[in-house]
Amino acid sequence: MKNTTNDLPLKLQAFAQLLDAQPPEVQQVSQFLLATAMHEAGKFELLNIAEVDGRWHYTFSGAGEVLSVV
């Protein structure tokens, strides 16, 4: 998650720190699951899915942000 500010609630800051301490593969899966859950909850819109070098990239939009998850 790499939250560099303290704008998150304390419990979410602890969760972000826990994720940041995980290996890169676990971070990627966690980010994908979180983005998928946000999409299912209607918070994110799925904009695009593309395969790049054998890896799937999902692009989401929500809360004025656009993010890509591998």
Helices and strands as residue ranges (DSSP letters): H 10-20, H 24-40, E 45-52, E 55-62, E 65-69
